[in-house]
């Protein structure tokens, strides 16, 4: 049996567009500022996808879904994650799990954590866990300028 591990990272600044929705882990956070980005800017789904792609040796999210391609404008990032999981399986790998650490000052993730994990796990076809962290006022994230996420994926064959 072969085991591969991949790490993913994504960060997005908050959007100045008051109509922009905040989507994290495929869950909409009503009343919160959305993130700027070409797709729906779901940093959690993006980090998961990059971790999976890295573990499988398939490049990164930008190579598969470039922000220069209008097909991906406003794209549902959980749908992209589902597509990535399919590429990983087509490469002969099985996803063991994905673990995410989201860093933000707001919103509070705990009320939606179960829904996020459910959406992400369904997209990946394996357990996805989400942890929430604050940067305690340090740096751009601590000043509330955006949200970052790190993810680690384990693949087996």
N, C-alpha and C positions, 0 to 999 in steps of 0.2 A: 504494500500500500504506500502510495506517495502522499505527502502532505505539503501544501503550499500555504504561505501566509502573505497577505497583501495589506498595505496601509493606504488609506485614502484621507484626503483633506479638502475642505472647501471653506470659503469665507465670502460673504457678501455684505456690502454696506446697505444701510436702510435707504429706501427710495424716498425721493422728495414728492412723488406722486401720491396724493391722498387717496386715490382710488385703487392703488396697488394692494393686493391681498397678501397677507403673510401665510405662507404654507410651509410647514415643517413636518417632515416624516409623513407627508401626504395628508396632513390634517390642517384644516383652515383655522386660524386664530383670529376670530372676529374682534374688531376694535383695536387691533395692533397695526403698527406701521409695517408695510410690506418691504421686501428686500429687492434691491435693484438687480436686474439680470436679464439675459436674453430669453431664457425659459421662464418658468414660474419661480426660479431662484431658490428652490428647496435645498438648502445646504446639507441637510441630513441625507436625503436621497442621493445627492451628488457625491458626498463622501463615501457612502455605501457602495455606489457604483464604481468609483475609482479604486476602492479597496478590492473589490471583486476582479476588476480588470487587471490590476497589478498582480494579484495572486495568480491569475491565469496566464500572465505574460501577454496580455492583449492590448497594451498601451494604456491610454487614459481617456477620460470622458470627452475631452475636447477633440480628440482624434476621431471619435465615433460620431459625435454630435456637435460640430463646430458652431460657435456663435456667429460665424460669418455666413451661415446657411439659414436662409429665411424659413425653411421647413421647421426649424426648431424654435422659432420665435413663439414665446408663450407656452411652450411644450409642458405637458404634465410630467414632472420629473419622476414620479412613481412609475409611469408608463415606460420611461427611459430605463429605469432600474429593472423593470420586468424584462425589457429587451436585452439588457446587459446580462442578467441571470441566464437567459436563453443562450447567449453567446458562450458563456462559461460552461453550461451543460453540453453544448455542441462541441466544445473543445475536450470533452471527456472527463470533466470535473463534476464533483458533487459538492455543494456548499454545506459545510459543517455548521457554521454560524457566522454572524456579523455582530460586532459590538461597537457602539457609537458613544462618543462623549461630545455633547453639545455645550458650547460655551457662550453664554449670553447673560445680560443683566435682566432682560425681560424679553418675552413673556415668561411667566412661570410655566414650566413644562409638566409638572407633576399631575395636574388635572387631566392632561391629554396623553400622558405617557403610554397608557395601555392601548389607546387607539392608534398612536403612532407605531408602536411595536407590532400591532396586528396588521396594519396596512403594509409596513415594510416587510414583515415576515411573509405575507401573502405574495408580495411582488418577487421576493428572493426565492421562496420555496424552502425556507429554512428559518430557524430562530434568529431574530434580530432584536438586540437589546439596546435601549436608549438610556443614557445617564445624563443628568443635567448638572452643569457646573457654572459658577460665576467667576469672573476674574477680579472680583473685589475692588472695582474701581480702577484697576491698572490697565493702561494702554487703551487702544481704540475700542476694543470690545468693552472694557470696563467703563469707558465714557459713554457707552450706549450708541456707538456709531455703526454697529453691525452685529452679525452672528457668525460664529465659526463652528466647524464640526470636524472631529477626527474619527475615523472608523478603521477597524481591523477586521479582515475576513480570513476565515480558514477554509481551505478547499482540500478535498481528498479524492483520490482516484483508486 
